[in-house]
Amino acid sequence: MTTLKSLFTDHPASVDEGYFEHMGVALSFFAKMFAASLACLVHAFLPFLFIKTGSHAIEELHDRMVVNRNRHTAPANDAAAVRS
């Protein structure tokens, strides 16, 4: 059964973060994507500006989220891993 607390803590725990730590990381992703989206908007009208800003932001965020993340198995799977 899912508890109210687990709705807020399961996913952050799966990436080895606490709730507020995860909030900070997520907000840092938001800030980067927001800035990059504004650059892309300007680039749409003035194509000589921010030529690689969007693609560089995507590469950086992909590196932070996928390549270098510290991911752990979900808590429900930990008991099974200990028994094997």
C-alpha positions in Angstrom: 0.0 0.0 0.0 1.3 3.4 -0.9 1.4 5.9 1.9 1.3 9.6 1.6 4.9 9.9 2.8 6.1 7.3 0.3 4.6 9.4 -2.5 7.1 12.1 -1.6 10.1 9.9 -0.7 10.2 6.8 -2.8 11.5 8.4 -6.0 14.0 10.6 -4.4 15.3 7.6 -2.4 15.6 5.6 -5.7 18.2 8.2 -6.9 19.9 8.3 -3.5 18.5 11.7 -2.5 16.4 13.1 0.2 13.2 15.0 -0.5 14.7 18.5 -0.3 17.9 17.5 -2.0 15.8 16.1 -4.9 13.7 19.3 -5.0 16.9 21.3 -5.4 18.2 19.1 -8.2 14.8 19.2 -10.0 14.7 23.0 -9.6 18.2 23.2 -11.0 17.1 21.2 -14.1 14.1 23.5 -14.4 16.3 26.6 -14.3 18.6 25.2 -17.0 15.7 24.1 -19.2 13.9 27.5 -18.7 17.0 29.5 -19.7 17.6 27.2 -22.7 14.0 27.5 -23.8 14.2 31.3 -23.7 17.4 31.1 -25.8 15.7 28.8 -28.3 12.8 31.3 -28.5 15.2 34.1 -29.3 17.0 31.8 -31.7 13.8 31.1 -33.6 13.5 34.8 -34.5 17.1 35.7 -34.6 18.9 32.6 -35.9 22.4 34.1 -35.6 22.0 34.2 -31.8 22.2 31.3 -29.3 23.1 28.9 -32.1 24.2 26.0 -29.9 22.7 27.0 -26.5 19.8 24.6 -26.7 21.8 21.6 -27.8 24.5 22.3 -25.2 21.9 22.5 -22.5 20.4 19.1 -23.6 23.8 17.5 -23.6 24.6 18.9 -20.1 21.3 17.8 -18.7 21.5 14.3 -20.3 25.0 13.9 -18.8 23.8 15.0 -15.3 20.6 12.9 -15.4 21.6 9.7 -17.3 25.3 9.3 -17.6 26.4 10.4 -14.1 23.4 9.6 -11.9 23.6 7.6 -8.8 20.6 5.3 -9.1 19.6 2.6 -6.6 17.0 -0.1 -6.9 13.6 0.7 -5.4 13.2 -0.2 -1.7 10.8 -3.1 -2.5 13.6 -4.8 -4.5 16.3 -4.4 -1.8 14.9 -7.3 0.3 15.0 -9.6 -2.7 18.5 -8.6 -3.5 19.7 -9.4 0.1 18.1 -12.9 0.0 19.9 -13.9 -3.3 
